[in-house]
Each structure stands twice: as structure tokens, then as C-alpha cells.
Amino acid sequence: MTFDTTAKVSLTLDQVLEVIKQLPAKAKLQVAKELERSAVEAEWDFVFKAFKTRELSMAAINEAVEAERSAAYAKRQKDKARR
């Protein structure tokens, strides 16, 4: 038999912000970094869901990179020809 000894408290956003304001500067930075990491993770989750997979093959990545490089090269060549 196991027991959950973790306290669970319902807090409003205002209460959480008030607690964060009371933290020392170093702890506030840790909270900020964690929130930033979480936000970046959420953005990538959105991107991966759009592709319906978390797996992108190296071949697909290389193909996309090569297409962008080719487009950039063609644009540079076109700009040179105009001069």
C-alpha cells in the first residue's frame, strides 16, 4: 500500500504571482527559466502535432534544408544579374 504525501492546493493566478513576488531573486530567475522552457516545449508540441508525428527523418530535414539553400542561392544569383 502506498500513500500520496504530496500536498495539493488550489491557487488562483494572482495568488501564485504573489508567492513568486516573495521569492528571492535567484528563485524568481529559476521560475522564469522553467516557464520559458515550458513555453518552448509547448511551441514544439504544436509544431509536431501539425506534422502528426514527433519523428522527422534526417532525410526529410536535409531535403528541406537543401530546398531553402537552393532558393537562397537562386535569389542571390538573380540579385547579382540585376547589378
N, C-alpha and C positions, 0 to 999 in steps of 0.2 A: 504494500500500500504506500502510495506517495502523497505528499501534501504540497500544495502550491503555497509557498510562503511569500510570494510577491504581493505587495500591496497595490491595489488598483484604485485610482482616484479619478473622478471625472472633473476636469478643469475646463474653464472657458478659455478662449484665446487671450482675453485680457488678463486672466489670472496667470497664464503661462508667461506672458510678456512681463508681468510684474515680478515674477520669480526670476526671470532672466536678468532683469534690471538690477536685481540684488546680488547677482554673481560677481566675483572678481573679474577683472579684465581678461585674464588668461582663460577662464572658463567660458566667458562670452565668446571669445575667439574660437574655442572648441565647438561651441554650439553653432556658430556661423559656418564653420568648415563642414560640420556634419549636415547642416541644412543645404549647403551648396552641393555637397556630394550627392545628397538625396535628390536634389533638383536635376542634376546632370543625369543621374540614373533614370529618373522618370522620363527625361527627354529621349534617352536612348531606347527605353522601353517603348515609347511612342513610335520611334523610327522602326524598331524591329517588328512591332505589331503591324505596321504598314506593309512590311515585306512578308508578313505571316511566318517568319522564322527568325531564330536567333543565330542561325548559321549562315554565314556568307562564305562562299568558297574563295580561295585565293585567286582562282582563275577569274571569277566574276569581278573581284576587286581590281585585278590587273587590267581587265578589259575596260572597266570604267575609267581607270586612271589613264590608260593609253588613249581612249577616246578624247578625254579632256586635254591631254598633251597635244594630240593631233590638231584639235580645234584651236588651241592657243598658238601652235606653230603656224597654222594656216592664216590666222589673224595677223601674226607678226609679218609673214611674207606679204600679205595683202597691203599692210601698212607701209612696208618697205617699197613696194611697187609704186605707191602713190607719190613718193618723195621724188 
